[in-house]
Amino acid sequence: MFRAIYLTKSEDGKAEANLKNLDVSDLPNFDQSGVTVAIKYSTINYKDGLAITGKAPVVRKFPMVPGIDFCGAVSASDDPNWKIGDEVVLNGWGVGESHWGGLAQMARVSGDWLIRKPASLTAKDCMSIGTAGYTAMLCIMALEKNGVNPQAGEILVTGASGGVGSFAISLLSNLGYQVIASTGKDAEHDYLKGLGAKDVISRTSLSEPGKPLQKERWAGVIDSVGSFTLANACASSIYGGVVAACGLAQGMDLPLSVAPFILRSVSLIGVDSVMAKRSIRDAAWKRLASDTPPAALNSIAQLVNLESAIDAGKKILTGEVRGRIVVDVNV
């Protein structure tokens, strides 16, 4: 038996989340590629909050165990690439949406979805970083690939006090970039500067409708907000600036013109963490193992148990959460 957060749908169509004891035989089957993992830590991400509360239809089928990432050790394997005792990390692949996920003590997934835990990081470290830190690194790699180096100029990070934003600031600062953080939370300015932000600006300067072209400022942008915020970030990028978009907290719409792209040669790069190829995942986690400041792991992440994760999933949607929530599924 193992404990898990178990999502069901009531007769009136509402999602319900409860802590439940399940049997290992309840885990999904993956034929020749199935790997069973004894989970050590998972996390609460924005998407997990949506799943737990039912605020958006991210869960594709019920019943479901939420949790889009986890770290643990292989306890059984039908995949020749994985043996008992191997320490593994999983991010994305529809886990917690279409396949039972990581907010549990056990999971069974396709071996193709797993990567090896970096030796220099503990299981808790990996989930302190989690999908948010991994996504932040993918965005940084996109900026680098498109020529944005620390000498290029200021880098804007939106949604700065969230998980992606917090890690983006810490990683960029550690790499020598000048980071400007955008947040709507005045109380978090000291926190963001402690992570390495050179300055903090109000999100209201970006979140309202703006001109198609604005004063040039940003050499690069990491945006997890979308909508008007992303549009204004593009409009205020310098000539040849690069914008990495990875989220939609403000909305899925993108109310902007083509002016930044054809008059300033701004590049808008979409960054997806869910279905990224193994080679990209391995590269990102290798960088995270070498480039993450150790102090950031403690300042960005807070620890809760499995039972408290349900309430944490609700709070992350109301903006009550700063940084990362790590879930110790075994307490």
C-alpha positions as CSV (number, residue, x, y, z in Angstrom):
1,M,0.0,0.0,0.0
2,F,1.0,3.6,-0.6
3,R,-0.4,7.0,0.1
4,A,-1.4,9.4,-2.7
5,I,-3.5,12.5,-3.4
6,Y,-6.4,11.1,-5.4
7,L,-8.5,13.2,-7.7
8,T,-12.1,12.2,-8.5
9,K,-14.9,14.0,-10.2
10,S,-18.2,14.4,-8.3
11,E,-21.6,13.9,-9.9
12,D,-21.9,17.6,-10.5
13,G,-18.6,17.6,-12.4
14,K,-16.4,19.2,-9.7
15,A,-12.9,17.8,-9.0
16,E,-12.3,16.5,-5.5
17,A,-8.9,15.9,-4.0
18,N,-8.4,13.5,-1.0
19,L,-5.5,11.7,0.6
20,K,-6.0,7.9,-0.1
21,N,-4.3,4.6,0.5
22,L,-3.7,2.8,-2.8
23,D,-2.3,-0.6,-3.7
24,V,0.7,-1.0,-6.0
25,S,-1.5,-3.1,-8.3
26,D,-3.6,0.1,-8.9
27,L,-0.7,1.7,-10.7
28,P,-1.0,2.0,-14.5
29,N,0.7,-0.6,-16.7
30,F,3.2,0.4,-19.4
31,D,3.9,-3.1,-20.9
32,Q,7.6,-3.5,-21.8
33,S,8.8,0.0,-20.8
34,G,7.2,0.3,-17.3
35,V,9.3,1.5,-14.4
36,T,8.0,1.7,-10.8
37,V,9.6,4.4,-8.7
38,A,9.6,4.8,-4.9
39,I,9.1,8.6,-4.7
40,K,11.1,10.6,-2.2
41,Y,10.0,14.1,-3.1
42,S,7.5,15.8,-5.4
43,T,6.4,19.5,-5.8
44,I,3.4,21.7,-6.2
45,N,3.4,23.7,-9.4
46,Y,0.8,26.0,-10.8
47,K,-0.5,23.2,-13.0
48,D,-0.9,21.0,-10.0
49,G,-2.9,23.7,-8.3
50,L,-5.2,23.8,-11.3
51,A,-5.6,20.0,-11.1
52,I,-6.2,19.8,-7.4
53,T,-8.8,22.6,-7.4
54,G,-10.4,21.8,-10.8
55,K,-10.0,25.5,-11.8
56,A,-9.0,24.5,-15.3
57,P,-9.4,21.2,-17.2
58,V,-5.8,20.1,-17.0
59,V,-6.7,16.6,-15.9
60,R,-7.5,14.5,-18.9
61,K,-9.2,11.6,-17.1
62,F,-10.3,10.5,-13.7
63,P,-9.4,9.2,-11.2
64,M,-6.0,10.8,-11.3
65,V,-3.0,11.3,-9.1
66,P,-1.7,14.8,-9.7
67,G,2.0,15.9,-9.6
68,I,3.9,16.8,-12.8
69,D,7.3,16.0,-11.4
70,F,9.1,13.8,-8.8
71,C,12.4,12.4,-7.8
72,G,13.0,8.9,-6.3
73,A,14.6,5.5,-6.8
74,V,13.6,2.6,-9.1
75,S,11.9,-0.2,-7.3
76,A,10.9,-2.4,-10.3
77,S,11.6,-2.2,-14.0
78,D,10.6,-3.8,-17.2
79,D,12.9,-1.3,-19.1
80,P,16.5,-2.6,-19.6
81,N,17.8,0.9,-19.3
82,W,16.7,1.1,-15.7
83,K,17.6,-1.1,-12.8
84,I,16.4,-1.3,-9.1
85,G,18.1,1.4,-7.1
86,D,18.7,3.9,-9.9
87,E,17.9,7.4,-8.8
88,V,15.7,9.2,-11.3
89,V,14.0,12.5,-12.0
90,L,10.8,13.1,-14.0
91,N,9.4,16.3,-15.4
92,G,6.3,16.6,-17.6
93,W,5.2,14.0,-20.2
94,G,1.6,14.5,-19.2
95,V,2.2,13.0,-15.8
96,G,-0.4,14.3,-13.4
97,E,-2.7,15.1,-16.3
98,S,-3.1,12.0,-18.5
99,H,-1.0,9.6,-16.4
100,W,-0.8,9.2,-12.6
101,G,1.8,11.5,-11.2
102,G,4.2,12.3,-8.4
103,L,2.0,13.5,-5.5
104,A,2.2,9.9,-4.1
105,Q,4.7,7.6,-2.5
106,M,4.8,5.4,-5.7
107,A,4.5,5.9,-9.4
108,R,4.7,3.8,-12.5
109,V,5.8,5.5,-15.7
110,S,7.4,4.8,-19.0
111,G,11.2,4.4,-18.7
112,D,11.5,6.8,-21.7
113,W,10.3,9.7,-19.5
114,L,13.0,9.3,-16.8
115,I,16.4,10.9,-16.6
116,R,19.2,10.1,-14.1
117,K,19.4,12.3,-11.1
118,P,22.6,14.4,-11.2
119,A,25.0,13.0,-8.7
120,S,25.8,16.3,-7.2
121,L,22.2,17.0,-6.3
122,T,20.1,15.3,-3.6
123,A,16.6,14.2,-4.3
124,K,15.3,17.2,-2.3
125,D,17.6,19.5,-4.3
126,C,16.1,18.2,-7.5
127,M,12.6,19.0,-6.4
128,S,13.6,22.3,-4.9
129,I,14.6,23.0,-8.5
130,G,11.8,20.9,-10.0
131,T,9.9,21.7,-13.2
132,A,10.1,25.4,-12.4
133,G,13.9,25.5,-12.2
134,Y,14.2,23.2,-15.2
135,T,12.0,25.4,-17.2
136,A,14.0,28.5,-16.2
137,M,17.1,26.8,-17.4
138,L,15.5,25.9,-20.7
139,C,14.7,29.6,-21.1
140,I,18.2,30.6,-20.3
141,M,19.6,28.1,-22.8
142,A,17.2,29.6,-25.4
143,L,18.6,33.1,-24.7
144,E,22.2,31.9,-25.0
145,K,21.5,29.9,-28.2
146,N,20.2,33.2,-29.7
147,G,23.2,35.2,-28.8
148,V,22.2,36.8,-25.5
149,N,25.2,36.9,-23.2
150,P,25.9,38.8,-19.9
151,Q,27.3,41.8,-21.8
152,A,24.2,42.2,-24.0
153,G,22.2,44.3,-21.5
154,E,19.4,44.0,-19.0
155,I,17.3,40.8,-18.7
156,L,13.7,41.1,-17.7
157,V,12.1,38.3,-15.6
158,T,8.3,38.5,-15.2
159,G,6.3,36.6,-12.6
160,A,9.5,37.0,-10.6
161,S,8.4,35.7,-7.2
162,G,7.0,32.5,-8.7
163,G,9.0,29.3,-9.1
164,V,10.2,29.9,-12.7
165,G,10.9,33.6,-12.0
166,S,12.8,32.9,-8.7
167,F,15.1,30.4,-10.3
168,A,15.5,32.4,-13.4
169,I,16.8,35.4,-11.4
170,S,19.1,33.2,-9.3
171,L,20.6,31.4,-12.2
172,L,20.9,34.5,-14.4
173,S,22.6,36.4,-11.7
174,N,25.0,33.6,-10.9
175,L,25.9,33.6,-14.6
176,G,26.7,37.3,-14.5
177,Y,23.6,38.8,-16.1
178,Q,22.0,42.1,-15.0
179,V,18.5,41.0,-14.0
180,I,15.4,43.2,-13.6
181,A,12.5,41.5,-11.8
182,S,8.9,42.3,-12.4
183,T,6.4,41.5,-9.6
184,G,3.1,42.7,-8.2
185,K,4.2,41.9,-4.6
186,D,5.8,44.9,-2.9
187,A,6.7,42.7,0.1
188,E,8.9,40.5,-2.1
189,H,11.4,43.1,-3.3
190,D,14.0,42.2,-0.7
191,Y,13.6,38.5,-1.5
192,L,14.1,39.1,-5.2
193,K,17.1,41.3,-4.7
194,G,18.5,38.6,-2.4
195,L,18.3,36.2,-5.3
196,G,20.3,38.5,-7.4
197,A,17.9,41.0,-9.0
198,K,19.6,44.4,-9.7
199,D,16.3,46.1,-9.5
200,V,12.6,45.4,-9.1
201,I,9.7,47.0,-11.1
202,S,6.0,46.8,-10.7
203,R,4.1,44.4,-12.9
204,T,1.5,47.1,-13.6
205,S,4.1,48.8,-15.8
206,L,3.8,45.7,-18.1
207,S,0.4,44.2,-17.5
208,E,-1.8,46.9,-19.1
209,P,-2.3,47.6,-22.9
210,G,0.7,49.4,-24.3
211,K,2.1,50.9,-27.5
212,P,3.2,48.6,-30.3
213,L,6.8,49.9,-30.0
214,Q,8.1,51.3,-26.7
215,K,11.4,52.6,-25.4
216,E,14.1,49.9,-25.9
217,R,15.4,48.3,-22.7
218,W,15.5,44.5,-22.6
219,A,18.3,42.5,-24.3
220,G,16.5,39.4,-23.1
221,V,13.2,38.4,-21.4
222,I,12.1,35.3,-19.5
223,D,8.3,35.5,-19.4
224,S,6.0,33.2,-17.5
225,V,2.9,35.5,-17.6
226,G,1.8,35.9,-21.2
227,S,-1.0,38.3,-22.4
228,F,-0.2,42.1,-22.2
229,T,2.9,41.4,-20.1
230,L,4.5,39.4,-22.9
231,A,3.3,41.9,-25.5
232,N,4.9,44.9,-23.6
233,A,8.1,42.9,-23.0
234,C,8.4,42.4,-26.8
235,A,7.5,46.0,-27.5
236,S,10.3,47.3,-25.2
237,S,13.0,44.9,-26.2
238,I,16.2,46.3,-27.9
239,Y,17.1,45.7,-31.5
240,G,17.9,42.0,-31.8
241,G,16.4,41.3,-28.3
242,V,15.3,37.7,-27.5
243,V,12.1,36.9,-25.5
244,A,11.6,33.4,-24.1
245,A,8.0,32.7,-23.3
246,C,7.1,29.7,-21.1
247,G,3.9,30.6,-19.2
248,L,0.4,32.1,-19.3
249,A,-0.4,33.2,-15.8
250,Q,-2.1,36.4,-17.0
251,G,-3.7,34.8,-20.0
252,M,-3.3,32.8,-23.3
253,D,-4.0,35.8,-25.5
254,L,-1.1,37.8,-27.1
255,P,-2.3,41.3,-28.0
256,L,0.7,42.7,-29.9
257,S,1.6,43.8,-33.4
258,V,4.4,42.6,-35.7
259,A,6.3,45.9,-35.2
260,P,8.9,44.6,-32.7
261,F,9.7,41.6,-34.9
262,I,10.0,43.4,-38.3
263,L,11.4,46.8,-37.1
264,R,13.7,45.7,-34.3
265,S,14.4,42.1,-35.3
266,V,13.1,40.8,-31.9
267,S,12.9,37.1,-31.6
268,L,10.0,35.4,-29.6
269,I,11.0,31.9,-28.6
270,G,8.5,29.4,-27.2
271,V,9.8,27.2,-24.4
272,D,8.1,23.9,-23.6
273,S,9.3,21.7,-20.7
274,V,6.7,19.0,-21.0
275,M,7.6,17.2,-24.2
276,A,11.3,18.3,-24.6
277,K,13.7,15.6,-25.9
278,R,15.8,13.6,-23.6
279,S,19.0,15.3,-24.9
280,I,17.6,18.7,-24.0
281,R,16.5,17.5,-20.6
282,D,19.9,16.0,-19.9
283,A,21.6,19.2,-20.9
284,A,19.4,21.4,-18.8
285,W,19.8,19.2,-15.7
286,K,23.6,19.1,-16.2
287,R,23.6,22.9,-16.3
288,L,21.3,23.1,-13.2
289,A,23.7,20.8,-11.3
290,S,26.7,23.1,-12.1
291,D,25.0,26.6,-12.2
292,T,22.5,26.6,-9.3
293,P,23.7,28.6,-6.3
294,P,23.4,26.2,-3.3
295,A,22.0,29.1,-1.2
296,A,19.1,29.5,-3.6
297,L,17.8,26.0,-2.9
298,N,17.0,26.9,0.7
299,S,15.8,30.5,0.0
300,I,13.5,29.6,-2.9
301,A,12.0,26.3,-1.6
302,Q,9.7,25.5,1.3
303,L,8.8,21.9,2.5
304,V,5.4,20.5,3.2
305,N,4.0,17.0,3.7
306,L,1.7,15.1,1.4
307,E,-1.5,16.0,3.3
308,S,-0.6,19.7,3.3
309,A,0.0,19.6,-0.4
310,I,-3.7,19.8,-1.1
311,D,-4.0,23.2,0.7
312,A,-0.8,24.4,-1.0
313,G,-2.2,23.6,-4.4
314,K,-5.1,26.0,-3.6
315,K,-2.8,28.7,-2.3
316,I,-0.5,28.7,-5.4
317,L,-3.5,29.8,-7.5
318,T,-4.3,32.8,-5.3
319,G,-0.7,34.1,-5.3
320,E,0.0,33.2,-1.7
321,V,3.0,31.1,-2.5
322,R,6.6,32.5,-3.0
323,G,9.1,30.4,-4.8
324,R,8.8,26.6,-4.7
325,I,6.8,24.1,-2.7
326,V,8.6,20.8,-2.2
327,V,6.5,17.9,-1.0
328,D,8.0,15.1,1.2
329,V,5.6,12.4,0.3
330,N,6.8,10.1,3.1
331,V,5.8,12.2,6.1
